Amino acid sequence: MSEPSPIPQLPSPVEHLRSPRTRAVLRIQQGLLRAARQFLTADEGFMELLPPIIGPVTDPGARGAKQVDVDFYGHRYKLMTSGILYKQAALSGFDRVFCVAPNVRLEPLETTSTQRHLAEFHQLDVEIAHASRDEAMTVAEGVLQHMVASVIEEHPQELEQLGRDIGALKELGNGAYVRRSHTDIVASLREIGHDQSPDAEIDWEGERIASERAQQPFFITDYPKGSRGFYDRESTSTPGVLRNFDLIVPEGYGEISSGGEREFEYGRIVARMRETGENPAKYRWYLEMVREGMPGSAGFGIGVERLTRYVTGVDSVWQTSAFPKIPGVVSP
């Protein structure tokens, strides 16, 4: 993988969709989603729900991204940046839920050339009642392994057409993934001269470096408190550390999944909201649900376009979308 490249010039929608490479990429993406649904519903007993795309509040934890307001009959609603709050709400009816959710994040302009960011994208969102972080990680491993193995078996022609090395994908399709703490990753980045903050998420350049140096997929666990949204649960045994994770794939492709355990106790959630600068009054419907009794849970999201980019080996994440929206680039 090379250094981040200049802002791309997008082809017209017709040119993009008629491209044999685009069609191969999107067939593989369809295969990934088909395999995910088969695994989660038939093998794991999950319920698929249709996600909302607007609401009075949305995920406040999307680093650096701006939210989009819409007028909902005189009320200010938000386009979803993530369905995390609604995944938790859905556990009131079902213990194991998932959805393929659209998200809109007006990312900072510096992300335009990372090849990993879109302003409009989709996530495979999963949430499990009464689950621990480790149980969620096990489900994430299982669904990813099934998705990749299915594509290797069912779409060899498309992978060959795209020139993707199937051998490189087998690390994601086989075996458990390595687990490394946030502290360990920060230390390794600092050893090679990257000034990564120990109190923040791994920055985009650090993520790229760690990904390029990796030989196999790995989880980053135990992010510091304050680096993520109020919903990631703080460890009761190690205060200041969150019970969460990111999954990083090799070859410079970076993070494709993020998740963790969720806060579910009213007092802890309100305290975390205030610590992160959120106004609890904005989250009235959510907090009322918590008061009524919301189960503890753990879950994750998998970036559909980012996973597709990794599996297909294309240069940029915009090439995995039928109608790509790159931060700062006006397009249909």
Steps between C-alpha positions, in 0.01 A plus 500: 500500500625848411475835678162678486447628146351824366126559492358277224293619208186289507366355176141569397243258647450335161873456440549367853214250488586374151857424602568123513708558813216682677257223411742238634547696823126540555432132432753415769338752734163333441663164578641636826160625615324180395749295701464729804124465499523123464746469789320734737145379439538130423805418711485750787128572543510877444202714400553747215331836549460795265695791654384862531683761297386805703446560871508770768861403583769284348838356597713782647817291486591538130839671531526829318191441285214749487138392532231599251180666622162451333169676566255240627169688517651791685735287712875472447586137425832343397604272218649189656877497537460161669206294621659413836222648717230327296682167514484519876133599487421203274614263775176584679332265251771261384817367662711483183455761226676625191438738213672637193487868583566811288707769672591858412807667652641827368860395560781756533645602164837346588334157466437558130832344400523218758323256261309370807226759554162566343243761599221248435557134577339185641567291808409146589388575857470221758389510865467218754312524831680381816826454306856591592753670279676168441176336393439782252854460366438129450186573296690761297772244425240244400301720267812642332651157450176376346466805275853475365495122459170524310637761260816297436284199417222674305679787324840371384454647152433848632797482737723385214364778277596754766843342550439435870740260670267245658782381724508841668130468588534166670638662818163673541310184412686260730573486871470739792642849464787633710404734787713800596424771754478869413799557730706246303410659165584849627840378623580327170408812300712724721795266464505568127458877539124546465381733779178319586310638801446241775170668593331495158388265229773380266522782247454439129870499420578273794226264390648485149849434635382225738300341220791504256732341756253223588527150357150396606176659624507614862271653761594816690334484842468712814483854368539776760189655649419824320613375161157358408132580551313474830350163405826300509511338846780589738670203661396445861833334580724747314353851531587728211503215248213420264373150421518552124693408185593578140590241239792595274581311181847490336642657184415856605123456474452594865196463724196313371308434821444668835302395806489426869288462809235766567415704802144417608464645851329839520741667741811386315360610163406849622842539664674394180285738292604790721864397492496499119319835477162363397174648628290217650181694421562438128481125562166498685344208309816294542535572871131425562558161340803447725293587808244237400774240490732443205704179491875509505639419157795494268520545127690630203476654158680385185555762232353341188692711253827473696469122521420487129809707424719261697350187345517634144836675536391820327692819564231711662180448694301713255548225240282270713190723487254518212451873566803615702503808721855608588542763774510845343443378143164594345353200316159357403 
